[in-house]
Amino acid sequence: MKKIYLELTNKCNLNCVICYRKAWHEATFDMKDHYLDKCIKEINESEEITEVVLGGIGEPTFADSIERVIEELKDKKITITTNGTLLSESLLESMVDNVDHIVISVDGDSEVFNKIRNFPLQTILDNVKRIQLLKEANNKKTPKMSFQMVLTSETVSEIMSVLRFAHEYKVDQVILSNIIPSFKEDEGLVAYKMYEREPLKSLFLEATKYALMKRIELKLPEIILKTERRCRFVEDETMVVTAEGNVAPCYRLAHNGEELVFGREKIIEAHYFGHIEKQTLKEIWDTPEYSRYRHVVLNNLFPSCMDCDLVDGCDMARHAETDCYGNTPTCADCLWSRKIVYCI
C-alpha cells in the first residue's frame, strides 16, 4: 500500500456534458470529519504510503476541508486533480507551498471548452498563470502542472490547441484519455475503435512531434484494443477511499454506474473491501479478499470479454459483478486495464 486516492467530496460545482456522473444517482456530500481525520492520521503514520491523490468523482477544491488536508498531508507527495475553477488566493498559496502535482481538465479551445463545461476557459488559463507566477516568486519548481484532456469524436481535433495552451502557459505535461460514455445515445462520442487506428494515429503522431519540440511530456492512451492488460492501480499498490468512507480498489469500482464498452451496455457495481470506520487502511489492505483480488489482477487471471466470441450473448458481460472464471469483482471488461482510459 503506497498510494491513496482520497475522495474529499463527491460533489462538483460543474455539470459537464461528457461526465460519467450523469449515470450516477447517489447522494452528494463531503467526507465526514471523523472519517477524514482517521485517514489523515493513518496516512501520516504509515511509512509505506508515500503519495496521496486528492480527486475522485467529485471536485476536491469544492470540499471545505481542502486547505486543511493539504496542510496536514504536506509531508507526503500530493497530487490534485481539479477542474481549476475554484482556486482562491489562499488555496493557490497552499498548493504552491505543499502540492507536488496539479492536474487540470482542459478539453479544447474556448468554444469547445465552454460547450462541454459551460465555464469560460480563460478563467482556467488565468488560474494556471497565477500558479506559475507564484512558483516563480517563491523560486519553486513544484507543483508540476498537467492538462488532462478527455478525447471524444468531437474533441480530437482540439489536441493541438491543448498542446499549444500547455506551451504558452508553461505546463509540463498533457494527458490524453478516452471517454467511456454512459448511455447508448452517446456511443457516437467514442473516438477509439476495436481495431482501426486511423484517424487518431495521424493526430497522435502530429501531437507527439509538437510535444517533443516544445519539451512537453505527452501521455497517450491506446486507440485500439491490444492484448496487453495492466492495472496501474494494482501495480502502484493503490487504494481508493470514497467520500462515504468505503475502500475500493480503483476508480471504476468506487461507485455504481453504467458504461458502454465497445458499444455494449454494462452495469458497474461498486465493490468495497472495507470501511475506514471499522478497520484501519492497513487492515483492509491485508484482508484475504483484497489480497486475492490484487493477485488475480496482477497476474491477469481473468477472462477478456472484449474479444470473446460469446460476449454478445453472455449475461455475465452485462455487469462487473462476476465473470466466467468465478472472480468477484471482475476486471474482464475494463478499458482502464487496456490503457484506453488513462488514470493518474
SULSULLIN-V268680 format. One record per run of one state. SS is the DSSP state (alpha for helix, beta for strand, coil for the rest). FROM is the first residue (numbers start at 1). LEN is the number of residues. If there is no record, write none. Layout:
SS_FROM_LEN ; SS_FROM_LEN
//
This chain:
coil_1_2 ; beta_3_4 ; coil_7_2 ; beta_9_1 ; coil_10_10 ; alpha_20_4 ; coil_24_6 ; beta_30_1 ; coil_31_2 ; alpha_33_13 ; coil_46_5 ; beta_51_4 ; coil_55_5 ; alpha_60_3 ; coil_63_3 ; alpha_66_7 ; coil_73_4 ; beta_77_6 ; coil_83_6 ; alpha_89_10 ; coil_99_2 ; beta_101_5 ; coil_106_4 ; alpha_110_8 ; coil_118_3 ; alpha_121_17 ; coil_138_6 ; beta_144_8 ; coil_152_4 ; alpha_156_13 ; coil_169_4 ; beta_173_6 ; coil_179_5 ; alpha_184_6 ; coil_190_10 ; alpha_200_15 ; coil_215_2 ; beta_217_3 ; coil_220_12 ; alpha_232_4 ; coil_236_2 ; beta_238_4 ; coil_242_4 ; beta_246_3 ; coil_249_8 ; beta_257_5 ; coil_262_2 ; beta_264_5 ; coil_269_5 ; beta_274_2 ; coil_276_5 ; alpha_281_5 ; coil_286_2 ; alpha_288_11 ; coil_299_12 ; alpha_311_3 ; coil_314_2 ; alpha_316_3 ; beta_319_1 ; coil_320_25
//
